[in-house]
C-alpha cells in the first residue's frame, strides 16, 4: 500500500532530516513511526501526502509514485490528523467534517449522510451543530479523525494526535482509533514518541533515530530481537516499565 524506497530529505546542504529510508506498509496495517523529537518522523509522514517533497528516493501509494499525482488531489484522498486538529472555529462541526466532500463536488444529500455516518462512528452523533470551542480536546480530536475520513480515504496519517491530552482521554482515543481502523479496513500510520503507545497500538513499528530507520518490525520482534543498540535500549525501557507496573499490582 505505502512503499518508501531510499527516501531522503535534506533541508540544509549537509543536514539530512531523513536519510535513505526504505520499508513497506501493507494494506490494512496500523504502523507506528516511533522516535524522539527531531528524529525525522514527522518529515517522513508529510512526504506521503507531499506536504514535504523528498530530496531523493521514491514513495509509492498503491504502486504509484506520489510525485505523479497532483499534491492537492493526493491530499484529498489521504486522511491527515495533527495534534492541533485545525478545525475552523467559525464553522459548525458538521461543516468542518463536510469540507472535503464539498470540495470534491458531492451533492448535499450525500455529504450530509456522510457527516452523520462519521459523527456516529467517532461517538459524537449529536455534535453536528456545535462549534469547535464548545467541545473538549478529546472531542475535537475525534472530529479531526472524522474529517480526515470524510472523503472515504483508505489511508489515514496521524501526527502525534494524542500528545496534548490527559492520560484517560488518550487511552480512550487510542481504543477508538484502533476500532475505527479495523472497522473501515484502513491503512493507518501514526507518528509518536510514546513507546507504550507504539507497542500497544501498532501491528508494526518503524523506529527512527537521527533520520535513519533503525528497525521495522512487530512489537514482538523488536522486543525479542532488537537489531541495534538504540532499539535494544528502547525495548529495555519498555520492559522496565512493564516490570514496575507488575510489581505495583502484585
LUMRO-911519 format. One line per 5 residues: number of its first residue (from 1); their letters; for each residue x, y, z negated of N, C-alpha, C. Coordinates in Angstrom, 3 decimals. Example, Ala and Ser with C-alpha at 12.3 -4.5 7.8 and 13.67 -1.06 7.14 Angstrom:
1) as) 13.190 -5.690 -7.800 12.300 -4.500 -7.800 13.200 -3.300 -7.800 ~ 12.850 -2.250 -7.080 13.670 -1.060 -7.140 12.900 0.030 -7.870
end
This chain:
1) xxxxx) 0.826 -1.210 0.000 0.000 0.000 0.000 0.863 1.264 0.000 ~ 1.824 1.376 -0.981 2.740 2.523 -1.015 4.163 1.990 -1.051 ~ 4.970 2.422 -0.089 6.351 1.960 0.002 7.306 3.147 -0.044 ~ 8.287 3.073 -0.935 9.379 4.038 -0.984 10.609 3.343 -0.403 ~ 11.173 3.921 0.638 12.333 3.309 1.297 13.476 4.319 1.368
6) xxxxx) 14.456 4.172 0.496 15.622 5.049 0.481 15.276 6.509 0.281 ~ 14.293 6.776 -0.581 13.768 8.133 -0.735 14.669 8.976 -1.638 ~ 14.948 10.181 -1.179 15.731 11.110 -1.980 15.217 12.524 -1.829 ~ 15.392 13.331 -2.877 15.023 14.741 -2.828 16.137 15.563 -3.457 ~ 16.645 16.512 -2.650 17.714 17.390 -3.119 17.193 18.819 -3.156
11) xxxxx) 17.296 19.465 -4.324 16.886 20.854 -4.453 18.069 21.807 -4.320 ~ 19.230 21.368 -4.771 20.454 22.143 -4.660 21.462 21.328 -3.846 ~ 22.479 21.977 -3.257 23.416 21.250 -2.394 24.005 19.984 -3.015 ~ 24.283 20.037 -4.302 24.913 18.884 -4.946 24.039 18.260 -6.027 ~ 22.747 18.589 -6.042 21.871 18.097 -7.100 20.695 17.336 -6.497
16) xxxxx) 20.636 16.038 -6.801 19.543 15.200 -6.315 18.553 14.952 -7.452 ~ 17.323 15.418 -7.277 16.276 15.148 -8.272 15.839 13.693 -8.198 ~ 15.839 13.154 -6.983 15.543 11.738 -6.731 16.604 11.224 -5.776 ~ 17.165 10.056 -6.086 18.286 9.571 -5.276 18.089 8.121 -4.852 ~ 17.890 7.904 -3.556 17.893 6.579 -2.937 16.964 5.590 -3.651
21) xxxxx) 15.709 5.953 -3.798 14.731 5.121 -4.499 13.966 4.249 -3.505 ~ 13.916 2.956 -3.792 13.184 2.013 -2.951 12.400 1.032 -3.819 ~ 11.091 0.975 -3.636 10.245 -0.047 -4.234 8.886 0.002 -3.558 ~ 8.079 -1.015 -3.787 6.793 -1.116 -3.107 5.677 -1.378 -4.109 ~ 4.590 -0.632 -3.989 3.417 -0.780 -4.840 2.338 -1.485 -4.037
26) xxxxx) 1.865 -2.609 -4.533 0.856 -3.381 -3.818 -0.526 -2.775 -4.003 ~ -1.402 -3.045 -3.055 -2.781 -2.576 -3.159 -3.420 -3.147 -4.418 ~ -4.112 -2.299 -5.161 -4.793 -2.731 -6.374 -3.951 -2.716 -7.625 ~ -2.676 -2.365 -7.518 -1.812 -2.318 -8.706 -1.977 -1.006 -9.469 ~ -1.730 -1.080 -10.764 -1.570 0.106 -11.586 -0.105 0.158 -11.990
31) xxxxx) 0.610 1.130 -11.463 2.052 1.234 -11.678 2.357 2.493 -12.485 ~ 3.185 2.342 -13.494 3.659 3.485 -14.277 5.068 3.844 -13.834 ~ 5.298 5.139 -13.638 6.653 5.640 -13.399 7.105 6.251 -14.716 ~ 8.057 5.596 -15.348 8.458 5.930 -16.717 9.836 6.570 -16.718 ~ 9.948 7.670 -17.443 11.242 8.311 -17.570 11.154 9.532 -18.458
36) xxxxx) 12.304 9.984 -18.945 12.330 11.163 -19.797 12.189 12.423 -18.962 ~ 12.029 13.554 -19.600 11.893 14.827 -18.893 13.105 15.071 -17.996 ~ 12.839 15.490 -16.759 13.919 15.767 -15.820 14.459 14.562 -15.108 ~ 13.795 13.423 -15.235 14.297 12.192 -14.609 13.921 12.062 -13.137 ~ 13.028 12.925 -12.650 12.627 12.871 -11.247 11.302 12.197 -10.996
41) xxxxx) 10.618 11.789 -12.060 9.391 11.012 -11.872 8.259 11.826 -11.237 ~ 8.100 13.085 -11.645 7.056 13.923 -11.049 7.376 14.239 -9.593 ~ 8.629 14.505 -9.292 9.037 14.725 -7.901 8.716 13.506 -7.050 ~ 8.992 12.325 -7.581 8.701 11.083 -6.861 7.216 10.976 -6.558 ~ 6.380 11.288 -7.538 4.929 11.211 -7.349 4.460 12.219 -6.302
46) xxxxx) 4.954 13.448 -6.382 4.488 14.508 -5.487 4.903 14.269 -4.037 ~ 5.916 13.453 -3.817 6.300 13.159 -2.442 5.297 12.244 -1.748 ~ 4.490 11.514 -2.536 3.491 10.624 -1.928 2.433 11.435 -1.194 ~ 1.974 12.551 -1.783 0.945 13.362 -1.114 1.519 14.643 -0.503 ~ 2.836 14.691 -0.361 3.549 15.767 0.330 3.408 17.128 -0.339
51) xxxxx) 3.175 17.127 -1.638 3.339 18.372 -2.379 4.815 18.734 -2.452 ~ 5.656 17.707 -2.330 7.106 17.863 -2.199 7.532 17.014 -1.002 ~ 8.364 17.585 -0.146 8.841 16.847 1.028 10.183 16.180 0.725 ~ 10.339 14.895 1.051 11.619 14.225 0.817 12.742 14.831 1.651 ~ 13.936 14.808 1.108 15.117 15.211 1.871 15.568 14.078 2.776
56) xxxxx) 15.382 12.868 2.303 15.745 11.698 3.120 14.839 10.534 2.754 ~ 14.851 9.517 3.589 14.071 8.317 3.325 12.648 8.425 3.845 ~ 11.876 7.366 3.600 10.526 7.251 4.132 9.559 6.796 3.055 ~ 8.376 7.385 3.051 7.283 6.932 2.192 6.136 6.501 3.097 ~ 5.688 5.277 2.921 4.594 4.736 3.722 3.354 4.551 2.854
61) xxxxx) 2.204 4.879 3.386 0.919 4.578 2.771 0.133 3.747 3.779 ~ -0.194 2.535 3.401 -0.851 1.602 4.325 -0.036 1.427 5.598 ~ 1.273 1.389 5.460 2.144 1.138 6.596 2.430 2.329 7.478 ~ 1.871 3.494 7.152 2.072 4.690 7.966 2.846 5.740 7.179 ~ 3.857 6.315 7.812 4.646 7.345 7.153 3.764 8.543 6.807
66) xxxxx) 3.925 9.057 5.581 3.134 10.220 5.182 3.487 11.439 6.025 ~ 4.672 11.448 6.624 5.076 12.569 7.479 4.223 12.649 8.751 ~ 3.581 11.545 9.113 2.773 11.506 10.330 1.348 12.008 10.114 ~ 1.011 12.331 8.873 -0.328 12.821 8.548 -0.252 14.272 8.096 ~ -1.178 15.085 8.561 -1.242 16.472 8.111 -1.338 16.496 6.588
71) xxxxx) -0.522 17.310 5.909 -0.500 17.263 4.440 -1.839 17.574 3.791 ~ -2.598 18.497 4.374 -3.906 18.831 3.798 -4.853 17.643 3.923 ~ -4.864 17.018 5.101 -5.711 15.842 5.294 -5.273 14.695 4.380 ~ -3.972 14.533 4.221 -3.440 13.480 3.357 -3.917 13.668 1.926 ~ -3.846 14.896 1.425 -4.223 15.170 0.033 -5.709 14.979 -0.215
76) xxxxx) -6.507 15.125 0.829 -7.944 14.906 0.670 -8.299 13.428 0.580 ~ -7.355 12.561 0.901 -7.616 11.119 0.841 -6.920 10.444 -0.331 ~ -6.149 11.219 -1.106 -5.423 10.683 -2.257 -5.820 11.480 -3.493 ~ -6.389 10.806 -4.489 -6.759 11.483 -5.721 -5.528 11.903 -6.497 ~ -5.573 13.102 -7.085 -4.416 13.631 -7.809 -4.893 14.291 -9.092
81) xxxxx) -4.372 13.832 -10.235 -4.778 14.340 -11.541 -3.535 14.799 -12.289 ~ -3.589 16.023 -12.825 -2.470 16.550 -13.601 -2.915 16.796 -15.032 ~ -1.952 17.035 -15.917 -2.261 17.213 -17.330 -3.166 18.422 -17.561 ~ -2.940 19.504 -16.799 -3.720 20.725 -16.997 -5.084 20.657 -16.310 ~ -5.359 19.604 -15.589 -6.623 19.327 -14.892 -6.875 20.282 -13.734
86) xxxxx) -6.879 21.611 -14.003 -7.043 22.574 -12.926 -8.469 22.755 -12.447 ~ -9.455 22.539 -13.317 -10.847 22.798 -12.944 -11.050 24.301 -12.772 ~ -11.863 24.691 -11.784 -12.152 26.100 -11.566 -13.163 26.571 -12.605 ~ -12.800 27.547 -13.441 -13.642 27.909 -14.591 -14.974 28.546 -14.217 ~ -15.070 29.154 -13.021 -16.301 29.844 -12.635 -17.311 28.910 -11.959
91) xxxxx) -16.924 27.644 -11.742 -17.813 26.666 -11.130 -18.295 25.668 -12.176 ~ -19.504 25.174 -11.994 -20.005 24.125 -12.880 -19.194 22.859 -12.677 ~ -19.360 21.907 -13.584 -18.679 20.622 -13.471 -19.076 19.926 -12.168 ~ -20.374 19.947 -11.868 -20.839 19.329 -10.630 -20.202 19.951 -9.407 ~ -20.084 21.275 -9.393 -19.481 21.970 -8.254 -17.991 21.672 -8.142
96) xxxxx) -17.309 21.530 -9.283 -15.892 21.161 -9.263 -15.696 19.787 -8.627 ~ -16.515 18.839 -9.042 -16.384 17.469 -8.507 -16.745 17.432 -7.023 ~ -17.671 18.307 -6.603 -18.161 18.295 -5.220 -17.229 18.999 -4.237 ~ -16.149 19.615 -4.706 -15.325 20.457 -3.834 -14.800 19.724 -2.607 ~ -14.140 18.581 -2.815 -13.532 17.883 -1.683 -14.581 17.304 -0.731
101) xxxxx) -15.642 16.651 -1.218 -16.677 16.208 -0.275 -17.231 17.337 0.582 ~ -17.400 18.521 0.017 -17.899 19.647 0.808 -16.871 20.076 1.847 ~ -15.592 20.055 1.476 -14.545 20.384 2.445 -14.504 19.379 3.591 ~ -14.882 18.153 3.288 -14.910 17.102 4.313 -16.193 17.117 5.138 ~ -17.107 18.027 4.802 -18.316 18.162 5.595 -19.448 17.245 5.217
106) xxxxx) -19.414 16.676 4.011 -20.517 15.811 3.569 -21.785 16.660 3.427 ~ -22.949 16.055 3.696 -24.194 16.791 3.511 -24.546 16.863 2.026 ~ -25.522 17.700 1.714 -25.863 17.975 0.315 -26.313 16.729 -0.433 ~ -27.132 15.906 0.228 -27.665 14.710 -0.440 -26.554 13.719 -0.770 ~ -25.668 13.495 0.181 -24.563 12.553 -0.035 -23.617 13.074 -1.115
111) xxxxx) -23.350 14.372 -1.077 -22.462 14.978 -2.074 -23.064 14.888 -3.467 ~ -24.330 15.214 -3.591 -24.997 15.178 -4.905 -25.021 13.766 -5.474 ~ -25.275 12.793 -4.611 -25.306 11.402 -5.053 -23.928 10.961 -5.538 ~ -22.874 11.410 -4.846 -21.512 11.046 -5.237 -21.145 11.684 -6.577 ~ -21.518 12.941 -6.771 -21.250 13.619 -8.038 -21.946 12.893 -9.182
116) xxxxx) -23.201 12.555 -8.982 -23.963 11.850 -10.014 -23.333 10.495 -10.332 ~ -22.908 9.788 -9.292 -22.277 8.474 -9.460 -20.983 8.578 -10.261 ~ -20.179 9.582 -9.945 -18.878 9.712 -10.599 -18.997 10.191 -12.039 ~ -19.904 11.095 -12.303 -20.080 11.544 -13.683 -20.550 10.396 -14.572 ~ -21.380 9.516 -14.007 -21.781 8.320 -14.760 -20.588 7.393 -14.968
121) xxxxx) -19.746 7.270 -13.940 -18.588 6.384 -14.007 -17.622 6.797 -15.118 ~ -17.422 8.108 -15.283 -16.477 8.577 -16.314 -17.162 8.831 -17.651 ~ -18.434 8.454 -17.750 -19.136 8.522 -19.028 -19.652 9.889 -19.416 ~ -19.859 10.779 -18.417 -20.358 12.125 -18.701 -21.533 12.461 -17.778 ~ -22.582 11.662 -17.803 -23.665 11.826 -16.826 -24.492 13.100 -16.991
126) xxxxx) -24.438 13.727 -18.156 -25.281 14.904 -18.400 -24.513 16.216 -18.287 ~ -23.320 16.197 -17.733 -22.458 17.375 -17.775 -22.458 18.207 -16.495 ~ -23.233 17.847 -15.517 -23.149 18.475 -14.197 -23.294 19.990 -14.226 ~ -24.191 20.529 -15.073 -24.476 21.965 -15.075 -23.658 22.738 -16.110 ~ -22.788 22.062 -16.812 -21.932 22.766 -17.763 -20.702 23.335 -17.047
131) xxxxx) -19.976 24.195 -17.787 -18.758 24.803 -17.253 -17.543 24.236 -17.993 ~ -16.369 24.285 -17.364 -15.185 23.671 -17.982 -14.911 24.110 -19.411 ~ -15.132 25.387 -19.729 -14.821 25.843 -21.091 -15.817 25.335 -22.130 ~ -16.859 24.643 -21.692 -17.825 24.051 -22.620 -17.481 22.592 -22.934 ~ -16.393 22.101 -22.376 -16.004 20.708 -22.561 -14.747 20.614 -23.418
136) xxxxx) -14.571 19.466 -24.069 -13.340 19.197 -24.816 -12.221 18.858 -23.833 ~ -10.993 18.809 -24.350 -9.858 18.450 -23.499 -10.016 17.073 -22.877 ~ -10.475 16.115 -23.674 -10.669 14.764 -23.159 -11.750 14.704 -22.098 ~ -12.819 15.479 -22.294 -13.890 15.525 -21.300 -13.399 16.152 -19.996 ~ -12.592 17.187 -20.100 -12.053 17.822 -18.885 -11.155 16.849 -18.126
141) xxxxx) -10.392 16.031 -18.855 -9.551 15.044 -18.181 -10.410 14.024 -17.440 ~ -11.518 13.611 -18.029 -12.429 12.684 -17.355 -12.993 13.316 -16.074 ~ -13.325 14.587 -16.142 -13.829 15.278 -14.957 -12.732 15.375 -13.901 ~ -11.503 15.569 -14.341 -10.381 15.584 -13.398 -10.271 14.278 -12.632 ~ -10.470 13.161 -13.331 -10.460 11.846 -12.671 -11.626 11.736 -11.696
146) xxxxx) -12.819 12.190 -12.125 -13.997 12.144 -11.245 -13.745 12.949 -9.975 ~ -13.195 14.138 -10.129 -12.918 14.985 -8.956 -11.899 14.323 -8.025 ~ -10.898 13.659 -8.606 -9.877 13.004 -7.795 -10.456 11.864 -6.960 ~ -11.548 11.274 -7.446 -12.149 10.134 -6.756 -13.314 10.530 -5.849 ~ -13.616 11.822 -5.790 -14.851 12.265 -5.139 -14.946 11.868 -3.680
151) xxxxx) -13.832 11.878 -2.964 -13.859 11.556 -1.535 -13.673 10.067 -1.270 ~ -13.885 9.246 -2.302 -13.768 7.789 -2.201 -12.356 7.354 -1.823 ~ -11.362 8.066 -2.370 -9.973 7.688 -2.145 -9.680 6.369 -2.845 ~ -8.798 5.586 -2.270 -8.400 4.303 -2.851 -7.064 4.405 -3.576 ~ -6.449 5.583 -3.516 -5.189 5.820 -4.218 -5.395 6.963 -5.201
156) xxxxx) -4.931 6.765 -6.429 -5.005 7.833 -7.429 -3.631 8.032 -8.046 ~ -3.167 9.278 -8.018 -1.895 9.662 -8.618 -2.176 10.494 -9.859 ~ -1.545 10.153 -10.965 -1.767 10.875 -12.225 -0.432 11.285 -12.814 ~ -0.274 12.581 -13.069 0.979 13.118 -13.585 0.801 13.527 -15.045 ~ 1.273 12.692 -15.956 1.171 12.937 -17.406 -0.251 13.373 -17.785
161) xxxxx) -1.279 12.626 -17.400 -2.648 13.116 -17.563 -3.126 13.206 -19.006 ~ -2.477 12.465 -19.927 -2.969 12.420 -21.302 -2.007 13.069 -22.290 ~ -1.008 13.770 -21.774 0.071 14.271 -22.620 -0.352 15.242 -23.707 ~ -1.347 16.090 -23.440 -1.708 17.103 -24.419 -2.866 16.730 -25.321 ~ -3.237 15.456 -25.332 -4.424 15.029 -26.072 -4.055 14.371 -27.394
166) xxxxx) -4.999 14.401 -28.345 -4.765 13.731 -29.622 -4.750 12.217 -29.413 ~ -4.117 11.444 -30.316 -3.941 10.003 -30.113 -5.231 9.223 -29.884 ~ -6.296 9.555 -30.603 -7.552 8.803 -30.454 -8.155 9.040 -29.073 ~ -8.188 10.307 -28.653 -8.719 10.629 -27.328 -7.853 10.015 -26.241 ~ -6.547 10.037 -26.458 -5.605 9.491 -25.473 -5.854 8.009 -25.240
171) xxxxx) -6.001 7.244 -26.320 -6.241 5.804 -26.180 -7.580 5.534 -25.502 ~ -8.590 6.329 -25.865 -9.914 6.164 -25.253 -9.845 6.408 -23.750 ~ -9.083 7.422 -23.326 -8.984 7.729 -21.902 -8.126 6.703 -21.164 ~ -7.110 6.169 -21.824 -6.331 5.093 -21.210 -7.221 3.889 -20.914 ~ -8.086 3.557 -21.868 -9.015 2.448 -21.681 -9.987 2.738 -20.547
176) xxxxx) -10.490 3.978 -20.501 -11.416 4.369 -19.441 -10.741 4.319 -18.074 ~ -9.492 4.790 -18.006 -8.754 4.766 -16.742 -8.562 3.342 -16.239 ~ -8.172 2.455 -17.145 -7.956 1.055 -16.764 -9.248 0.447 -16.216 ~ -10.367 0.751 -16.858 -11.655 0.220 -16.421 -12.025 0.747 -15.039 ~ -11.860 2.052 -14.818 -12.168 2.653 -13.519 -11.266 2.080 -12.440
181) xxxxx) -9.982 1.957 -12.764 -9.018 1.371 -11.819 -9.468 -0.013 -11.355 ~ -9.905 -0.839 -12.307 -10.307 -2.203 -11.982 -11.648 -2.244 -11.259 ~ -12.613 -1.451 -11.707 -13.941 -1.466 -11.102 -13.917 -1.001 -9.650 ~ -13.082 -0.012 -9.346 -13.036 0.544 -7.998 -11.913 -0.048 -7.146 ~ -11.165 -0.997 -7.713 -10.050 -1.637 -6.996 -9.084 -0.586 -6.438
186) xxxxx) -8.709 0.350 -7.294 -7.814 1.431 -6.892 -6.362 0.973 -6.895 ~ -5.547 1.718 -6.174 -4.100 1.648 -6.338 -3.722 2.904 -7.114 ~ -3.218 2.725 -8.329 -3.027 3.846 -9.248 -1.562 3.965 -9.644 ~ -1.052 5.204 -9.585 0.320 5.482 -10.021 0.247 6.562 -11.092 ~ 0.762 6.250 -12.270 0.722 7.199 -13.380 2.140 7.511 -13.851
191) xxxxx) 2.463 8.787 -13.888 3.747 9.248 -14.414 3.601 9.451 -15.915 ~ 4.562 8.934 -16.670 4.509 9.078 -18.124 5.916 9.021 -18.707 ~ 6.075 9.655 -19.869 7.309 9.479 -20.633 7.037 8.639 -21.875 ~ 5.795 8.158 -21.992 5.370 7.394 -23.160 5.592 5.897 -22.903 ~ 6.539 5.329 -23.629 6.914 3.931 -23.439 5.759 2.983 -23.722
196) xxxxx) 5.045 3.203 -24.819 3.934 2.326 -25.177 2.823 2.419 -24.137 ~ 2.536 3.627 -23.668 1.510 3.814 -22.641 1.850 3.006 -21.391 ~ 3.092 3.076 -20.953 3.501 2.341 -19.761 3.386 0.832 -19.967 ~ 3.855 0.331 -21.098 3.865 -1.109 -21.343 2.466 -1.687 -21.498 ~ 1.556 -0.923 -22.070 0.216 -1.452 -22.327 -0.740 -1.235 -21.162
201) xxxxx) -0.459 -0.256 -20.302 -1.407 0.116 -19.253 -1.068 -0.481 -17.894 ~ 0.210 -0.579 -17.575 0.620 -0.852 -16.193 0.786 -2.335 -15.876 ~ 0.539 -2.669 -14.609 0.868 -4.002 -14.086 2.377 -4.121 -13.891 ~ 2.964 -3.042 -13.336 4.414 -2.976 -13.190 4.880 -1.563 -13.520 ~ 6.151 -1.453 -13.888 6.721 -0.181 -14.323 7.981 0.103 -13.522
206) xxxxx) 8.078 1.336 -13.010 9.304 1.811 -12.370 10.009 2.724 -13.371 ~ 11.171 2.308 -13.837 11.929 3.104 -14.800 12.967 3.930 -14.047 ~ 12.867 5.256 -14.210 13.797 6.149 -13.525 14.623 6.923 -14.547 ~ 15.866 7.182 -14.176 16.783 7.913 -15.047 17.704 8.740 -14.173 ~ 17.694 10.058 -14.388 18.503 10.991 -13.613 18.322 10.781 -12.113
211) xxxxx) 17.076 10.586 -11.713 16.737 10.491 -10.303 16.900 9.135 -9.666 ~ 17.447 8.174 -10.400 17.690 6.842 -9.844 16.715 5.829 -10.439 ~ 16.319 4.860 -9.631 15.468 3.773 -10.105 16.333 2.734 -10.806 ~ 16.088 2.537 -12.097 16.877 1.585 -12.859 16.321 0.172 -12.776 ~ 14.993 0.037 -12.780 14.384 -1.288 -12.672 12.903 -1.122 -12.358
216) xxxxx) 12.375 -2.094 -11.611 10.952 -2.112 -11.285 10.450 -3.526 -11.538 ~ 9.532 -3.659 -12.481 9.037 -4.995 -12.799 7.865 -4.951 -13.748 ~ 7.357 -6.124 -14.080 6.260 -6.218 -15.034 6.782 -5.899 -16.435 ~ 5.888 -5.518 -17.359 6.339 -5.302 -18.736 7.101 -6.501 -19.295 ~ 6.615 -7.706 -19.004 7.281 -8.912 -19.498 8.694 -9.034 -18.925
221) xxxxx) 8.840 -8.781 -17.636 10.170 -8.869 -17.004 11.134 -7.853 -17.599 ~ 10.654 -6.654 -17.847 11.521 -5.621 -18.411 11.950 -5.962 -19.833 ~ 11.018 -6.496 -20.610 11.333 -6.860 -21.991 12.285 -8.047 -22.069 ~ 12.075 -9.051 -21.203 12.883 -10.273 -21.252 14.196 -10.169 -20.496 ~ 14.186 -9.399 -19.401 15.374 -9.365 -18.541 15.706 -7.932 -18.112
226) xxxxx) 16.061 -7.069 -19.045 16.443 -5.705 -18.653 17.687 -5.739 -17.761 ~ 17.624 -4.997 -16.655 18.680 -5.078 -15.654 19.791 -4.054 -15.860 ~ 19.661 -3.243 -16.918 20.553 -2.094 -17.044 20.605 -1.699 -18.524 ~ 21.724 -1.176 -19.008 21.812 -0.771 -20.417 20.738 0.235 -20.825 ~ 20.373 1.142 -19.922 19.330 2.123 -20.240 17.988 1.426 -20.448
231) xxxxx) 17.658 0.494 -19.560 16.407 -0.261 -19.692 16.434 -1.088 -20.968 ~ 17.574 -1.692 -21.256 17.704 -2.503 -22.469 17.467 -1.656 -23.720 ~ 17.980 -0.430 -23.712 17.775 0.470 -24.848 16.296 0.814 -25.010 ~ 15.616 1.108 -23.888 14.192 1.422 -23.947 13.384 0.250 -24.495 ~ 13.681 -0.936 -24.005 12.933 -2.111 -24.443 13.224 -2.430 -25.904
236) xxxxx) 14.447 -2.132 -26.349 14.772 -2.305 -27.760 13.944 -1.368 -28.627 ~ 13.719 -0.160 -28.144 12.875 0.792 -28.868 11.440 0.278 -28.952 ~ 10.960 -0.326 -27.872 9.599 -0.877 -27.864 9.468 -2.003 -28.884 ~ 10.465 -2.868 -28.942 10.430 -3.978 -29.915 10.435 -3.442 -31.340 ~ 11.266 -2.432 -31.599 11.341 -1.858 -32.941 9.999 -1.275 -33.368
241) xxxxx) 9.322 -0.581 -32.430 8.007 -0.017 -32.741 7.003 -1.119 -33.054 ~ 7.031 -2.193 -32.252 6.106 -3.305 -32.466 6.372 -3.986 -33.799 ~ 7.648 -4.188 -34.123 8.006 -4.841 -35.387 7.620 -3.968 -36.581 ~ 7.783 -2.657 -36.428 7.436 -1.742 -37.524 5.933 -1.782 -37.806 ~ 5.136 -1.798 -36.722 3.691 -1.877 -36.871 3.261 -3.199 -37.472
246) xxxxx) 3.938 -4.288 -37.046 3.603 -5.622 -37.568 3.893 -5.704 -39.066 ~ 5.017 -5.111 -39.493 5.387 -5.165 -40.906 4.434 -4.334 -41.763 ~ 3.920 -3.251 -41.194 2.991 -2.383 -41.928 1.635 -3.060 -42.125 ~ 1.242 -3.929 -41.183 -0.073 -4.582 -41.270 0.001 -5.915 -41.994 ~ 1.210 -6.352 -42.303 1.358 -7.672 -42.969 0.904 -7.616 -44.415
end
